[in-house]
Amino acid sequence: ELAASGSRVVWNITPTTCSGPCSTLGIYTQDFGGAATTVVTGTTFRTSPAIAGNTVAWSERDDNSVRVMVKDLATGDTRPITRSASNEIFINSVQISDAYIAWAEVNTSILAGHKSSVRV
């Protein structure tokens, strides 16, 4: 997955197979013509990177929760925007602008089928 803002691009690395914890799971960024830098890495599953200016947003999931996270590349401040402890919620398609962060949220616990919502 890949997104761009101005002269900066952001992407995620999600290996299809790992032997043990996947320490290369992560979000990375690069200015065109510059070196790539790490936004966040580790064993947590991260997808849907988005960028606006110096702000990167993404979704992440571990055994305890699913979250939309945001990081200010200028200050290094990283914080959750939303968090759900349900293992029946999936978040994808994170988008960001100067003023808003939006994402698709799928609740798989609905008996008659999945319920999808757009959250801002």
N, C-alpha and C positions, 0 to 999 in steps of 0.2 A: 504494500500500500504506500502511496506517495502523495504528497501535497506540496504546494509552493506558495510563497508570498514574497513579492518583490524579488530580490536576488537570492532568496534563501529557499532551500528545499528541505523537507522532512520526510523520513520513511521509517518503517519498522522492519525488524528482522525476526521472523518466526520460523525456526527450523521445523521441517516436517517430521524429523525423527531425532531423538536424543538418547544417549545411553546415560541414564541418571538425570539429575537436574539440568535443564538447558540454561546455562549461564550466559548464552549469547542473546537471549530474548531481550529486545530493547527497542528504543526509539533513538534515532540519530538525525543530525542536521548538518547542513553544509551551505556556506555561501558559495555562489558560483565562482570558481577560480580559487577557492580556499580549501582548507583541510576539513575533513569531516570531524564532528565532535559528538560526544555522547550526551543525549538529553537524560536518559534513564536506562539502566540495564539491570539484569538480575534474573531470577527464576520465575518471576510473575509473568503471566501471559498478557501481552499488550498488543492492541490493534488500533486501527482507525486514527492514525496520527493526523493532526490538522495544525496549521500555523497561520498566524496573523501578526505581522511585525515581529516583535520579540517574544510572543506568547505561543507556546505549543500546548495543545490539548490532545488527549488520547483516552481510550477505554482500557481498563485492566481488570483481570479476574484472577483470584487465587482461591484457596479452599474456604475462606471465610466470607468473602464479599465480592461484588462487582462494583466498579467505581468509574466515574469520569474524573480524570486528573488534569491539572493545568500547571505549567511551569513557566515562570518569567525567566527568559534566558539572560537578561541583563543583571538580575539580582540573584538568581538561583533559587528563588522562593518556589516551592512545590506544594500544592495543596489539593485536596479533593473538592470537586464541585458537587457531586452527589455520590451516595453510597447506598447499596442495598445488600442486606445479609441473606436474601433469598437466592437459592441456587436455581430458581426457576426464571430469573430475570437475565436477559442478555442485552448488552448495549453494543451498538455499532453505528457506523456512518457518522462519526463525530465531525462537526463542522464548526468553524470559529470565524468571527469577524472582529472588528475593533470593539464592538459593544456586546456581542452575544456569543454564547456557545449553545449549539443545538445537537441533538443526537436522537437516534431511533432506539426505542426500548421495546423489547418483546417479552411478554409474560407467557410462559409456556404452561402455566398452571390452569388456565381457563379450560374447562371441560369440553366445550364445543369447538375448540381450536385455539390457535394462538391469538393473543390480543396485542396489536402493535400500537405504539403511541409515539408521537414526536414530542420531545421535551426541550425546553429552552431555559 
